[in-house]
């Protein structure tokens, strides 16, 4: 095999095999240097037949404050998930991802003015007690290198 062809094949192997591995390793090293992020999962139970109203209430109140916290870099994301019916012990989840592993304790002082400035909105004329209740809140952790890249949901019109 001619020397110039051997050099070309060797260069191609380096480009195809070595460089992607080096890039992946650098990415893994970068991800591993990031701290875990706290994620709270709040289990909710709506009053019978009130799941849509509970969602509107949470979006108008909890998520209004969460949107401000995202803008301030306190939260990474927040979301609502639900079962669509009343047939299970819980029927909705609110999931909040914090910017670090401290969770709410890490933002409590900066959250206080956000909460103090918020005026409760009752989209259907009912408050939280009328619509449902929080059953439980769990804190979980996203650990590197598998941190989720999420964007905050757009604000409701």
Backbone as CSV, one residue per row, in Angstrom:
resi,resn,N_x,N_y,N_z,CA_x,CA_y,CA_z,C_x,C_y,C_z
1,UNK,0.848,-1.162,0.000,0.000,0.000,0.000,0.902,1.236,0.000
2,UNK,0.623,2.198,-0.865,1.455,3.408,-0.915,1.365,4.195,0.388
3,UNK,2.423,4.869,0.737,2.528,5.609,1.995,1.459,6.690,2.100
4,UNK,1.168,7.374,0.995,0.165,8.444,1.059,-1.225,7.870,1.316
5,UNK,-1.520,6.677,0.835,-2.798,6.039,1.080,-2.906,5.600,2.551
6,UNK,-1.795,5.089,3.104,-1.778,4.685,4.515,-2.035,5.900,5.403
7,UNK,-1.404,7.049,5.076,-1.620,8.267,5.853,-3.072,8.720,5.751
8,UNK,-3.666,8.602,4.578,-5.065,8.997,4.394,-5.999,8.113,5.205
9,UNK,-5.761,6.790,5.190,-6.580,5.858,5.956,-6.406,6.121,7.452
10,UNK,-5.193,6.355,7.883,-4.928,6.637,9.298,-5.634,7.928,9.718
11,UNK,-5.575,8.957,8.888,-6.250,10.228,9.194,-7.759,10.030,9.270
12,UNK,-8.285,9.223,8.368,-9.712,8.946,8.370,-10.125,8.198,9.643
13,UNK,-9.324,7.203,10.047,-9.617,6.459,11.275,-9.590,7.374,12.494
14,UNK,-8.627,8.260,12.534,-8.550,9.205,13.651,-9.797,10.088,13.670
15,UNK,-10.205,10.577,12.510,-11.375,11.447,12.430,-12.660,10.715,12.806
16,UNK,-12.765,9.457,12.410,-13.992,8.707,12.627,-14.061,8.080,14.015
17,UNK,-12.935,7.606,14.545,-12.949,6.861,15.805,-12.451,7.688,16.981
18,UNK,-11.313,8.288,16.884,-10.667,8.928,18.027,-11.330,10.257,18.399
19,UNK,-11.589,11.113,17.428,-12.129,12.427,17.753,-13.510,12.359,18.406
20,UNK,-14.459,11.541,17.897,-15.752,11.461,18.595,-15.627,10.936,20.022
21,UNK,-14.735,9.980,20.252,-14.534,9.448,21.597,-13.977,10.539,22.500
22,UNK,-13.031,11.308,22.012,-12.454,12.399,22.800,-13.512,13.453,23.102
23,UNK,-14.351,13.778,22.120,-15.406,14.763,22.331,-16.418,14.254,23.346
24,UNK,-16.792,12.986,23.254,-17.743,12.401,24.200,-17.169,12.396,25.607
25,UNK,-15.895,12.081,25.740,-15.250,12.081,27.047,-15.237,13.482,27.636
26,UNK,-14.936,14.480,26.804,-14.935,15.864,27.285,-16.336,16.261,27.728
27,UNK,-17.360,15.851,26.969,-18.747,16.148,27.331,-19.105,15.479,28.651
28,UNK,-18.720,14.206,28.832,-18.989,13.484,30.074,-18.285,14.139,31.258
29,UNK,-17.037,14.593,31.049,-16.297,15.270,32.112,-16.999,16.561,32.511
30,UNK,-17.488,17.305,31.498,-18.189,18.561,31.764,-19.487,18.282,32.524
31,UNK,-20.242,17.279,32.095,-21.496,16.937,32.756,-21.258,16.462,34.179
32,UNK,-20.220,15.675,34.379,-19.927,15.139,35.710,-19.537,16.245,36.689
33,UNK,-19.032,17.370,36.168,-18.640,18.464,37.055,-19.840,19.290,37.502
34,UNK,-21.004,19.103,36.870,-22.208,19.817,37.267,-22.839,19.112,38.466
35,UNK,-23.387,19.892,39.398,-24.023,19.257,40.551,-25.372,18.649,40.162
36,UNK,-25.857,17.772,41.005,-27.196,17.226,40.817,-28.208,18.356,40.972
37,UNK,-29.388,18.150,40.432,-30.464,19.125,40.587,-31.623,18.481,41.329
38,UNK,-32.188,19.223,42.261,-33.366,18.752,42.983,-34.588,18.896,42.090
39,UNK,-35.445,17.898,42.161,-36.712,17.899,41.437,-37.795,17.524,42.446
40,UNK,-38.746,18.423,42.662,-39.839,18.068,43.565,-41.028,17.589,42.742
41,UNK,-41.629,16.531,43.232,-42.828,15.976,42.625,-43.931,16.097,43.672
42,UNK,-44.936,16.888,43.355,-46.054,17.091,44.269,-47.260,16.337,43.731
43,UNK,-47.771,15.427,44.556,-48.940,14.625,44.198,-50.194,15.355,44.664
44,UNK,-51.129,15.551,43.749,-52.363,16.261,44.055,-53.569,15.363,43.806
45,UNK,-54.617,15.638,44.523,-55.887,14.936,44.328,-56.965,16.000,44.193
46,UNK,-57.624,16.033,43.042,-58.691,17.007,42.855,-59.961,16.524,43.547
47,UNK,-60.824,17.452,43.837,-62.167,17.085,44.269,-62.838,16.397,43.080
48,UNK,-63.799,15.516,43.315,-64.442,14.810,42.198,-64.956,15.769,41.114
49,UNK,-64.529,15.489,39.883,-64.965,16.292,38.743,-64.306,17.650,38.628
50,UNK,-63.310,17.948,39.459,-62.709,19.288,39.486,-61.271,19.322,38.948
51,UNK,-60.830,18.283,38.273,-59.450,18.253,37.780,-59.142,19.418,36.826
52,UNK,-59.986,19.716,35.834,-59.666,20.861,34.950,-59.577,22.188,35.710
53,UNK,-60.468,22.361,36.690,-60.451,23.596,37.476,-59.198,23.674,38.346
54,UNK,-58.794,22.525,38.908,-57.564,22.492,39.699,-56.365,22.859,38.830
55,UNK,-56.316,22.330,37.635,-55.210,22.665,36.734,-55.193,24.165,36.441
56,UNK,-56.349,24.744,36.135,-56.385,26.184,35.859,-55.904,26.986,37.068
57,UNK,-56.297,26.547,38.267,-55.864,27.236,39.479,-54.351,27.154,39.646
58,UNK,-53.796,25.966,39.485,-52.343,25.779,39.638,-51.595,26.617,38.599
59,UNK,-52.049,26.599,37.368,-51.373,27.388,36.325,-51.452,28.889,36.611
60,UNK,-52.590,29.344,37.095,-52.776,30.777,37.347,-52.025,31.265,38.585
61,UNK,-51.739,30.363,39.503,-51.123,30.778,40.761,-49.721,30.211,40.934
62,UNK,-49.604,28.918,41.106,-48.296,28.311,41.313,-47.368,28.598,40.140
63,UNK,-47.867,28.368,38.922,-46.992,28.521,37.758,-46.706,29.984,37.442
64,UNK,-47.582,30.884,37.836,-47.285,32.317,37.664,-46.049,32.685,38.495
65,UNK,-45.994,32.162,39.717,-44.833,32.424,40.575,-43.608,31.658,40.061
66,UNK,-43.816,30.417,39.597,-42.700,29.627,39.064,-42.073,30.302,37.844
67,UNK,-42.886,30.935,37.008,-42.357,31.621,35.820,-41.393,32.739,36.223
68,UNK,-41.733,33.454,37.280,-40.843,34.505,37.784,-39.559,33.878,38.317
69,UNK,-39.690,32.764,39.028,-38.509,32.079,39.572,-37.605,31.557,38.451
70,UNK,-38.180,31.120,37.337,-37.362,30.698,36.189,-36.606,31.894,35.631
71,UNK,-37.294,33.022,35.493,-36.645,34.240,34.985,-35.488,34.667,35.880
72,UNK,-35.602,34.423,37.172,-34.556,34.802,38.121,-33.484,33.723,38.276
73,UNK,-33.627,32.608,37.554,-32.630,31.544,37.618,-32.756,30.632,38.829
74,UNK,-33.869,30.716,39.543,-34.072,29.882,40.726,-34.556,28.488,40.356
75,UNK,-35.346,28.412,39.304,-35.885,27.147,38.810,-35.440,26.931,37.379
76,UNK,-35.384,25.669,36.988,-35.069,25.317,35.602,-36.360,25.079,34.824
77,UNK,-37.325,24.414,35.464,-38.562,24.066,34.772,-39.649,23.719,35.769
78,UNK,-40.875,23.733,35.260,-42.030,23.297,36.037,-43.038,22.734,35.049
79,UNK,-43.813,21.751,35.514,-44.795,21.172,34.604,-45.943,20.527,35.365
80,UNK,-47.035,20.365,34.669,-48.250,19.724,35.178,-48.476,18.456,34.384
81,UNK,-48.753,17.373,35.075,-49.165,16.122,34.444,-50.387,15.621,35.190
82,UNK,-51.335,15.044,34.464,-52.484,14.483,35.166,-52.977,13.216,34.496
83,UNK,-53.818,12.492,35.227,-54.351,11.221,34.746,-55.571,11.399,33.861
84,UNK,-56.200,12.558,33.930,-57.377,12.819,33.117,-58.692,12.384,33.750
85,UNK,-58.619,11.754,34.926,-59.861,11.332,35.579,-59.678,11.253,37.093
86,UNK,-60.707,10.793,37.773,-60.710,10.723,39.241,-60.529,9.314,39.779
87,UNK,-60.094,8.371,38.962,-60.125,6.965,39.359,-58.950,6.485,40.210
88,UNK,-57.966,7.308,40.460,-56.806,6.848,41.232,-56.655,7.679,42.511
89,UNK,-55.829,7.208,43.442,-55.659,7.938,44.711,-55.129,9.363,44.519
90,UNK,-54.328,9.582,43.501,-53.881,10.924,43.130,-54.152,11.059,41.632
91,UNK,-54.378,12.280,41.183,-54.670,12.423,39.759,-53.930,13.564,39.075
92,UNK,-52.971,14.156,39.770,-52.150,15.185,39.124,-50.789,15.258,39.805
93,UNK,-49.808,15.655,39.016,-48.455,15.891,39.512,-48.021,17.284,39.100
94,UNK,-47.357,17.962,40.007,-46.638,19.190,39.666,-45.171,18.869,39.885
95,UNK,-44.377,19.050,38.839,-42.957,18.712,38.893,-42.157,20.001,38.716
96,UNK,-41.295,20.275,39.672,-40.478,21.493,39.649,-39.016,21.091,39.707
97,UNK,-38.233,21.580,38.752,-36.794,21.309,38.711,-36.049,22.563,39.144
98,UNK,-35.236,22.407,40.167,-34.438,23.518,40.699,-33.099,23.594,39.985
99,UNK,-32.425,24.711,40.128,-31.147,24.929,39.445,-29.991,24.190,40.116
100,UNK,-30.206,23.722,41.350,-29.134,23.019,42.055,-29.731,21.912,42.925
101,UNK,-28.911,21.342,43.771,-29.368,20.208,44.585,-29.985,20.619,45.926
102,UNK,-30.138,21.910,46.171,-30.664,22.371,47.459,-32.194,22.419,47.478
103,UNK,-32.812,22.396,46.310,-34.265,22.437,46.253,-34.820,23.734,46.803
104,UNK,-36.011,23.655,47.380,-36.660,24.864,47.871,-35.842,25.562,48.955
105,UNK,-35.180,24.789,49.803,-34.369,25.405,50.865,-33.330,26.367,50.288
106,UNK,-32.842,26.063,49.105,-31.830,26.910,48.479,-32.371,28.212,47.901
107,UNK,-33.686,28.295,47.706,-34.269,29.514,47.122,-35.259,30.208,48.060
108,UNK,-35.476,29.665,49.222,-36.544,30.147,50.114,-36.511,31.666,50.326
109,UNK,-35.342,32.218,50.580,-35.260,33.664,50.830,-35.622,34.462,49.580
110,UNK,-35.201,33.978,48.411,-35.512,34.702,47.173,-36.935,34.416,46.701
111,UNK,-37.530,33.314,47.173,-38.915,32.973,46.827,-39.904,33.840,47.614
112,UNK,-39.547,34.181,48.849,-40.461,34.909,49.734,-41.038,36.173,49.081
113,UNK,-40.239,37.028,48.441,-40.836,38.218,47.817,-41.725,37.885,46.612
114,UNK,-41.411,36.796,45.909,-42.255,36.381,44.778,-43.633,36.000,45.312
115,UNK,-43.647,35.214,46.362,-44.918,34.767,46.958,-45.672,35.950,47.558
116,UNK,-44.948,36.842,48.239,-45.595,37.995,48.881,-46.258,38.914,47.850
117,UNK,-45.669,39.014,46.665,-46.206,39.902,45.626,-47.372,39.274,44.860
118,UNK,-47.525,37.969,44.986,-48.573,37.288,44.214,-49.946,37.468,44.869
119,UNK,-50.922,37.795,44.048,-52.309,37.882,44.488,-53.021,36.659,43.917
120,UNK,-53.655,35.884,44.796,-54.325,34.657,44.340,-55.378,34.959,43.283
121,UNK,-55.347,34.132,42.241,-56.325,34.215,41.164,-57.218,32.987,41.266
122,UNK,-58.505,33.190,41.129,-59.474,32.093,41.183,-60.177,32.017,39.829
123,UNK,-59.573,31.298,38.877,-60.123,31.271,37.518,-61.580,30.812,37.450
124,UNK,-61.976,29.923,38.323,-63.355,29.417,38.322,-64.096,29.813,39.592
125,UNK,-63.588,30.856,40.270,-64.226,31.335,41.479,-64.005,30.466,42.709
126,UNK,-63.059,29.515,42.605,-62.804,28.606,43.723,-61.321,28.629,44.087
127,UNK,-61.045,28.401,45.385,-59.679,28.322,45.861,-59.203,26.884,45.933
128,UNK,-57.970,26.725,46.345,-57.360,25.399,46.423,-58.184,24.441,47.285
129,UNK,-58.692,24.915,48.412,-59.468,24.035,49.298,-60.730,23.507,48.622
130,UNK,-61.259,24.287,47.690,-62.467,23.863,46.971,-62.149,22.884,45.837
131,UNK,-60.926,22.923,45.356,-60.567,22.191,44.143,-59.817,20.891,44.377
132,UNK,-59.079,20.811,45.483,-58.298,19.607,45.728,-57.315,19.829,46.853
133,UNK,-56.385,18.894,46.956,-55.398,19.023,48.035,-54.072,18.383,47.619
134,UNK,-53.028,18.823,48.302,-51.703,18.228,48.134,-51.670,16.985,49.009
135,UNK,-51.346,15.863,48.403,-51.247,14.613,49.155,-49.852,14.400,49.711
136,UNK,-48.851,14.738,48.887,-47.471,14.449,49.269,-46.536,15.181,48.313
137,UNK,-45.376,15.533,48.820,-44.316,16.092,47.984,-43.052,15.296,48.241
138,UNK,-42.418,14.869,47.170,-41.161,14.114,47.240,-40.080,14.912,46.522
139,UNK,-38.870,14.861,47.060,-37.735,15.467,46.374,-36.873,14.349,45.812
140,UNK,-36.632,14.432,44.529,-35.776,13.494,43.803,-34.596,14.288,43.268
141,UNK,-33.618,13.589,42.691,-32.442,14.280,42.161,-32.103,13.792,40.767
142,UNK,-31.855,14.742,39.877,-31.277,14.450,38.566,-29.775,14.508,38.765
143,UNK,-29.099,13.453,38.387,-27.647,13.401,38.599,-26.918,13.398,37.264
144,UNK,-25.780,14.090,37.214,-24.976,14.088,35.995,-24.531,12.674,35.664
145,UNK,-24.317,12.336,34.440,-24.364,13.224,33.268,-25.732,13.273,32.623
146,UNK,-26.770,12.834,33.297,-28.084,12.724,32.680,-29.030,13.845,33.069
147,UNK,-28.530,15.052,33.173,-29.384,16.181,33.501,-30.277,16.491,32.300
148,UNK,-31.537,16.669,32.569,-32.500,16.974,31.530,-32.349,18.425,31.097
149,UNK,-32.437,18.635,29.814,-32.444,20.007,29.312,-33.896,20.337,29.007
150,UNK,-34.501,21.148,29.880,-35.896,21.512,29.709,-36.017,23.012,29.593
151,UNK,-36.969,23.416,28.838,-37.319,24.819,28.798,-38.599,24.980,29.613
152,UNK,-38.751,26.104,30.221,-39.973,26.351,30.973,-41.135,26.438,30.007
153,UNK,-42.292,25.975,30.415,-43.471,26.087,29.547,-43.759,27.544,29.256
154,UNK,-44.322,27.831,28.092,-44.668,29.216,27.805,-45.766,29.682,28.751
155,UNK,-45.774,30.961,29.016,-46.807,31.465,29.918,-48.158,31.410,29.217
156,UNK,-49.178,31.180,30.007,-50.536,31.104,29.448,-50.958,32.482,28.958
157,UNK,-51.672,32.527,27.824,-52.107,33.840,27.305,-53.155,34.483,28.149
